[in-house]
Amino acid sequence: MTLLRLVLAAWALVLAAGQVSAHEIRPVSLEVREVAQDRYAVRWKVPAVEGRIMAIRPRFAAKCTGWRDIMPRPDGDSAVARFQVRCPGGIAGTRIALENLSRTMIDGVVTVELLSGQTSVTRVRPTAPSMVVPASTSALEVFRDYVVVGVEHIWFGPDHLLFVLALLLLVDGWRRLVVTATAFTLAHSLTLSLAALGVLRIPVPPIEALIALSILYMAVELVRKARGEERSQVSPWLLAFAFGLLHGLGFASALAEVGLPNHQIPAALLAFNVGVEIGQIAFIVVVLALREALRRISAPAERAAYWCAVYGIGGMASFWVIDRVAGF
């Protein structure tokens, strides 16, 4: 396969993906917080796709009142509605459904926090678009729930995966790879924590554009590496740390969609971070295994896969940069 064919194949993949969305489509989010006995403040957030608000609505059990005919209002690339419901006898055991979720391919996240500090985070799937509020949850269950949220964010966040893939292709040698991956982890953990705790407040759109630009920069470095040209004088671990600070802010914006339980913020934040790391490690293991398999097959196969990856990363990153800057 010639280089031209590789480029054309990569761009075909980019254009096909662009027809779906230039952004990660995040799950719909329903936050229910108890504010007084039998009274609950509700925040409902639903993504907009190509400017159209998805017609998904929360539906509480019949005993709860105040939730009908609530229309979300546009808020950036999403729509948000805030209202209160009253559920006599408490919300435990109440069924909450996400109407029309079954007609989509995205999930919903329902977070319920009571005055007692009890918190539950439930992932709702299109195949089973409802859940029952648990009567009780332990701290271990909350930790587990946020670990799952972190893992799923990584696995369904193509921009972060492409950056990690670029790092794996750029760095040679196990020792350098471990140092570089550790620098990336420390950096994104730092900004994730600061942003989640409200210490850093930076608008999401510029961050998303800079994340895309960081991936494009990595693609350029990969081309220089393959051609034997002089690359950036910045050490890989320092590069990973600098760009990791950006990606941590991206993780924080995703975590904000779910929210943190007021009574268990440190544990939930740690759990989300652990989930992110588990997702990253799983991805790294798969990529390294595939790379080793290709190396054993033949050198030409490894080179072809390398160039497919490089142009795929660069093409997708270029698309994201243009789209995200245009969306300011």
Secondary structure, 3 states (H helix, E strand, C coil): CCHHHHHHHHHHHHHHHHCCCCCCCCCEEEEEEEEECCEEEEEEEEEEECCEECCCEEEECCCCECCCCCCCEEECCEEEEEEEEECCCCCCCCEEEEECHHHCCCCEEEEEECCCCCEEEEEEECCECEEECCCCCCHHHHHHHHHHHHHHHHHCCHHHHHHHHHHHHHCCCHHHHHHHHHHHHHHHHHHHHHHHCCCCCCCHHHHHHHHHHHHHHHHHHHHHHHHCCCCCCCCHHHHHHHHHHHHHHHHHHHHHHHCCCCCCHHHHHHHHHHHHHHHHHHHHHHHHHHHHHHHHHCHHHHHHHHHHHHHHHHHHHHHHHHHHHHCC
